[in-house]
Amino acid sequence: MVSPKYHRVEFGSTLVRALHGPTTTDPYEEHMTVNTQPVADRPDPRAFGLPVVEQDQIPDELRSLVAGVRSLVEAVADTEADPATLAEVDETVRALTDRIATGPRQVGTMVRRTMADGTDELGTITNIVAGPTNPAAPPLELERVEGGVQGTVTLSTTYQGPPGLVHGGWIAALLDQAVGSASGVETSPGLTAKLEVNYRNPTPLFTPLEVTGKVVRTERRKVYVSGWIRANGQVTAEAEALMIRVPMEEG
Ligand SMILES: CCCCCCCC(=O)SCCNC(=O)CCNC(=O)[C@H](O)C(C)(C)COP(=O)(O)OP(=O)(O)OC[C@H]1O[C@@H](n2cnc3c(N)ncnc32)[C@H](O)[C@@H]1OP(=O)(O)O
């Protein structure tokens, strides 16, 4: 049986081990361009104590509730209702919270999502950008395109920074997700070591944003990835990222 050894990855080691199982090919080959590694070749995170939820195991009722709560958050952020109504709604929301609070899921619970082209991707189920059970996630759903991933998302005022514009930190978050996902599906999963964002033009709210990440080149464990966001056909932000695939050796 393969007994993976991991070196110098102490942060979130259990999660990291689950995400980056032993490889059946050499992922560190010099001068390689892209080394696609099917998720099926990676160990099941369950072997490391992390639950994996298949995307179709998420009840429709939970998906609907997540969307409803997202709408509630938007309504709360923008409400100008009178104090009596606010107090009434507050009480109702607290009662509902008590009713559904079954305790936090295990930290690191993963969800396996299948992209339109059949590519499987593992991510945390509450990922702040893409997590399907996280009402605070837009969510950004990425699909495989040549060399990486792409998706479209529209953000409301709860992502506002300057008037009418997306907060710069959230722009970086969208790009981080795109470059991380691109690196993961094109090579093997890793962590962001460096993310440089250029804010070229204002990124508008209430406008479909096309978010793209594409692998440029790889060098041993280093994966250089470009990302960009387009609104109305215009690039609003660009990123250059360095992803580091988690080191691993079989022993
Ligand atoms: C579907 C899921 C999508 C998820 C998308 C979201 C992605 C994220 O948000 S990840 C979270 C944010 N990032 C983090 O928390 C990472 C924190 N940093 C770390 O854990 C470590 O620094 C880590 C893992 C990146 C690298 O550490 P380690 O594995 O020890 O790498 P190390 O052996 O030092 O370096 C490997 C190579 O990378 C280079 N390198 C490492 N860090 C950097 C850096 N910041 N800048 C430039 N080069 C670097 C090294 O020089 C070395 O290069 P070479 O192979 O040429 O010698």
The ligand as an SDF file (V2000), in Angstrom:
LIG
                    3D

 57 59  0  0  0  0  0  0  0  0999 V2000
  -10.7430   24.3140   -6.3000 C   0  0  0  0  0  0  0  0  0  0  0  0
   -9.9230   24.9770   -5.2420 C   0  0  0  0  0  0  0  0  0  0  0  0
   -9.4550   26.3890   -5.6390 C   0  0  0  0  0  0  0  0  0  0  0  0
   -8.8730   27.0580   -4.4290 C   0  0  0  0  0  0  0  0  0  0  0  0
   -8.4300   28.4680   -4.8000 C   0  0  0  0  0  0  0  0  0  0  0  0
   -8.0070   29.2450   -3.5670 C   0  0  0  0  0  0  0  0  0  0  0  0
   -6.5040   29.1250   -3.3940 C   0  0  0  0  0  0  0  0  0  0  0  0
   -6.0980   29.7210   -2.0800 C   0  0  0  0  0  0  0  0  0  0  0  0
   -6.6670   30.6920   -1.6420 O   0  0  0  0  0  0  0  0  0  0  0  0
   -4.8140   29.0170   -1.2270 S   0  0  0  0  0  0  0  0  0  0  0  0
   -4.7910   29.9170    0.3070 C   0  0  0  0  0  0  0  0  0  0  0  0
   -3.7560   31.0250    0.3200 C   0  0  0  0  0  0  0  0  0  0  0  0
   -2.4300   30.4980    0.2630 N   0  0  0  0  0  0  0  0  0  0  0  0
   -1.8100   29.9480    1.3410 C   0  0  0  0  0  0  0  0  0  0  0  0
   -2.3520   29.8760    2.4210 O   0  0  0  0  0  0  0  0  0  0  0  0
   -0.4100   29.4350    1.1310 C   0  0  0  0  0  0  0  0  0  0  0  0
    0.5070   29.7560    2.3160 C   0  0  0  0  0  0  0  0  0  0  0  0
    1.8880   29.4110    1.9550 N   0  0  0  0  0  0  0  0  0  0  0  0
    2.3670   28.1390    2.1140 C   0  0  0  0  0  0  0  0  0  0  0  0
    1.6930   27.2720    2.7050 O   0  0  0  0  0  0  0  0  0  0  0  0
    3.7220   27.8200    1.5570 C   0  0  0  0  0  0  0  0  0  0  0  0
    4.4630   29.0050    1.4320 O   0  0  0  0  0  0  0  0  0  0  0  0
    3.6250   27.1280    0.1590 C   0  0  0  0  0  0  0  0  0  0  0  0
    2.8860   25.7750    0.3260 C   0  0  0  0  0  0  0  0  0  0  0  0
    2.8870   27.9970   -0.8580 C   0  0  0  0  0  0  0  0  0  0  0  0
    5.0280   26.8750   -0.3730 C   0  0  0  0  0  0  0  0  0  0  0  0
    5.7550   26.2540    0.6460 O   0  0  0  0  0  0  0  0  0  0  0  0
    6.6560   24.9570    0.3270 P   0  0  0  0  0  0  0  0  0  0  0  0
    5.7650   23.8240   -0.1020 O   0  0  0  0  0  0  0  0  0  0  0  0
    7.5060   24.7320    1.5000 O   0  0  0  0  0  0  0  0  0  0  0  0
    7.4480   25.4090   -0.9480 O   0  0  0  0  0  0  0  0  0  0  0  0
    9.0220   25.6180   -1.0790 P   0  0  0  0  0  0  0  0  0  0  0  0
    9.6550   24.2450   -1.0850 O   0  0  0  0  0  0  0  0  0  0  0  0
    9.5330   26.6460   -0.1270 O   0  0  0  0  0  0  0  0  0  0  0  0
    9.1100   26.2620   -2.5280 O   0  0  0  0  0  0  0  0  0  0  0  0
    8.8440   25.5150   -3.7060 C   0  0  0  0  0  0  0  0  0  0  0  0
    9.2320   26.3950   -4.8600 C   0  0  0  0  0  0  0  0  0  0  0  0
    8.3200   27.5030   -4.9220 O   0  0  0  0  0  0  0  0  0  0  0  0
    9.0440   28.7420   -4.7650 C   0  0  0  0  0  0  0  0  0  0  0  0
    8.2030   29.6140   -3.9550 N   0  0  0  0  0  0  0  0  0  0  0  0
    7.5090   29.2930   -2.8310 C   0  0  0  0  0  0  0  0  0  0  0  0
    6.8350   30.3720   -2.3850 N   0  0  0  0  0  0  0  0  0  0  0  0
    7.1150   31.3840   -3.2170 C   0  0  0  0  0  0  0  0  0  0  0  0
    6.7080   32.7480   -3.2910 C   0  0  0  0  0  0  0  0  0  0  0  0
    5.8530   33.2710   -2.4110 N   0  0  0  0  0  0  0  0  0  0  0  0
    7.2000   33.5140   -4.2950 N   0  0  0  0  0  0  0  0  0  0  0  0
    8.0390   32.9860   -5.2380 C   0  0  0  0  0  0  0  0  0  0  0  0
    8.4440   31.6850   -5.2290 N   0  0  0  0  0  0  0  0  0  0  0  0
    7.9930   30.9060   -4.2380 C   0  0  0  0  0  0  0  0  0  0  0  0
   10.3440   28.3580   -4.0830 C   0  0  0  0  0  0  0  0  0  0  0  0
   11.3750   29.2860   -4.3780 O   0  0  0  0  0  0  0  0  0  0  0  0
   10.6150   27.0050   -4.7150 C   0  0  0  0  0  0  0  0  0  0  0  0
   11.1080   27.2150   -6.0270 O   0  0  0  0  0  0  0  0  0  0  0  0
   12.1800   26.1950   -6.7280 P   0  0  0  0  0  0  0  0  0  0  0  0
   11.4070   24.9180   -7.0340 O   0  0  0  0  0  0  0  0  0  0  0  0
   12.6060   26.9210   -7.9480 O   0  0  0  0  0  0  0  0  0  0  0  0
   13.2670   25.9740   -5.7280 O   0  0  0  0  0  0  0  0  0  0  0  0
  1  2  1  0
  2  3  1  0
  3  4  1  0
  4  5  1  0
  5  6  1  0
  6  7  1  0
  7  8  1  0
  8  9  2  0
  8 10  1  0
 10 11  1  0
 11 12  1  0
 12 13  1  0
 13 14  1  0
 14 15  2  0
 14 16  1  0
 16 17  1  0
 17 18  1  0
 18 19  1  0
 19 20  2  0
 19 21  1  0
 21 22  1  0
 21 23  1  0
 23 24  1  0
 23 25  1  0
 23 26  1  0
 26 27  1  0
 27 28  1  0
 28 29  2  0
 28 30  1  0
 28 31  1  0
 31 32  1  0
 32 33  2  0
 32 34  1  0
 32 35  1  0
 35 36  1  0
 36 37  1  0
 37 38  1  0
 37 52  1  0
 38 39  1  0
 39 40  1  0
 39 50  1  0
 40 41  1  0
 40 49  1  0
 41 42  2  0
 42 43  1  0
 43 44  1  0
 43 49  2  0
 44 45  1  0
 44 46  2  0
 46 47  1  0
 47 48  2  0
 48 49  1  0
 50 51  1  0
 50 52  1  0
 52 53  1  0
 53 54  1  0
 54 55  2  0
 54 56  1  0
 54 57  1  0
M  END
$$$$
